[in-house]
Amino acid sequence: MDSPSGYSLVWEGYREHFGTPTSIERFRPIKSFRFVCMHGDFVARQEHRGSHPYWYGFKRVGRRIYKQYLGRHHRLTLHCLEEAAACFSARCYPMPGQAMML
């Protein structure tokens, strides 16, 4: 990983490295980005259900796409993104002898 802080967001050809939970606030207007941390990476996309925007994470492994609910805007924190990356890693790349979670 090439981020000195350990995290990066990639969107529309731009890459930004960050490390503090408050620094993610300025990314709120973005509708889609790729999150990269030591646990792995995934794409986060904003979708609308009714009048409220919600965030979902997506991870492609081969021909399969995994989807995970991330929450509303106020829940989209650095901690939430890290947890999602770890969860995707566990679901997409289970340890040998471990059953794959669906």
RAMOSUL-V183747 format. One record per residue. N is the residue number from 1. RES is the residue in three letters. SS is DSSP state (a for helix, b for strand, c for the rest). BURIAL is 1 if it has 16 or more other C-alpha atoms within 10 Angstrom, else 0. D_CENTER is the distance of its C-alpha to the mean C-alpha in Angstrom with 1 decimal. Layout:
<<N & RES & SS & BURIAL & D_CENTER> <N & RES & SS & BURIAL & D_CENTER>>
This chain:
<<1 & MET & c & 0 & 15.5> <2 & ASP & c & 0 & 17.2> <3 & SER & c & 0 & 15.8> <4 & PRO & c & 0 & 18.5> <5 & SER & c & 0 & 16.4> <6 & GLY & c & 0 & 13.8> <7 & TYR & b & 1 & 10.8> <8 & SER & b & 1 & 10.4> <9 & LEU & b & 1 & 9.0> <10 & VAL & b & 0 & 10.7> <11 & TRP & b & 0 & 12.2> <12 & GLU & c & 0 & 15.7> <13 & GLY & c & 0 & 16.9> <14 & TYR & b & 0 & 16.1> <15 & ARG & b & 0 & 14.4> <16 & GLU & b & 0 & 14.3> <17 & HIS & b & 1 & 14.3> <18 & PHE & b & 1 & 14.2> <19 & GLY & c & 0 & 14.7> <20 & THR & c & 0 & 15.8> <21 & PRO & a & 0 & 14.2> <22 & THR & a & 0 & 16.4> <23 & SER & a & 0 & 15.5> <24 & ILE & a & 0 & 12.3> <25 & GLU & a & 0 & 14.9> <26 & ARG & a & 0 & 16.0> <27 & PHE & a & 0 & 12.9> <28 & ARG & c & 0 & 13.5> <29 & PRO & c & 0 & 15.7> <30 & ILE & c & 0 & 13.2> <31 & LYS & c & 0 & 12.5> <32 & SER & b & 1 & 9.8> <33 & PHE & b & 1 & 8.0> <34 & ARG & b & 1 & 6.5> <35 & PHE & b & 1 & 4.7> <36 & VAL & b & 1 & 7.4> <37 & CYS & b & 1 & 9.0> <38 & MET & c & 0 & 11.9> <39 & HIS & c & 0 & 10.3> <40 & GLY & b & 1 & 8.9> <41 & ASP & b & 1 & 6.4> <42 & PHE & b & 1 & 4.7> <43 & VAL & b & 1 & 5.4> <44 & ALA & b & 1 & 5.0> <45 & ARG & b & 1 & 8.7> <46 & GLN & b & 1 & 11.3> <47 & GLU & b & 0 & 14.1> <48 & HIS & b & 0 & 17.4> <49 & ARG & b & 0 & 19.2> <50 & GLY & c & 0 & 22.6> <51 & SER & c & 0 & 22.6> <52 & HIS & b & 0 & 19.3> <53 & PRO & b & 0 & 15.9> <54 & TYR & b & 1 & 13.0> <55 & TRP & b & 1 & 9.3> <56 & TYR & b & 1 & 8.0> <57 & GLY & b & 1 & 5.3> <58 & PHE & b & 1 & 7.5> <59 & LYS & b & 1 & 8.6> <60 & ARG & b & 0 & 12.2> <61 & VAL & b & 0 & 14.7> <62 & GLY & c & 0 & 18.2> <63 & ARG & c & 0 & 19.1> <64 & ARG & b & 0 & 16.9> <65 & ILE & b & 0 & 13.7> <66 & TYR & b & 0 & 11.7> <67 & LYS & b & 0 & 10.4> <68 & GLN & b & 0 & 9.1> <69 & TYR & b & 0 & 10.0> <70 & LEU & b & 1 & 8.0> <71 & GLY & b & 1 & 11.3> <72 & ARG & b & 0 & 13.4> <73 & HIS & a & 0 & 13.2> <74 & HIS & a & 0 & 14.9> <75 & ARG & a & 0 & 12.4> <76 & LEU & c & 1 & 9.4> <77 & THR & c & 1 & 10.1> <78 & LEU & a & 1 & 9.2> <79 & HIS & a & 0 & 10.2> <80 & CYS & a & 0 & 8.2> <81 & LEU & a & 1 & 4.8> <82 & GLU & a & 1 & 7.1> <83 & GLU & a & 0 & 8.5> <84 & ALA & a & 1 & 5.9> <85 & ALA & a & 1 & 5.8> <86 & ALA & a & 1 & 9.5> <87 & CYS & a & 0 & 10.0> <88 & PHE & a & 1 & 8.9> <89 & SER & a & 1 & 11.1> <90 & ALA & a & 0 & 13.8> <91 & ARG & a & 1 & 13.9> <92 & CYS & a & 1 & 13.8> <93 & TYR & c & 0 & 16.0> <94 & PRO & c & 0 & 18.3> <95 & MET & c & 0 & 20.9> <96 & PRO & c & 0 & 24.4> <97 & GLY & c & 0 & 26.4> <98 & GLN & c & 0 & 23.4> <99 & ALA & c & 0 & 23.2> <100 & MET & c & 0 & 20.1> <101 & MET & c & 0 & 18.3> <102 & LEU & c & 0 & 18.0>>
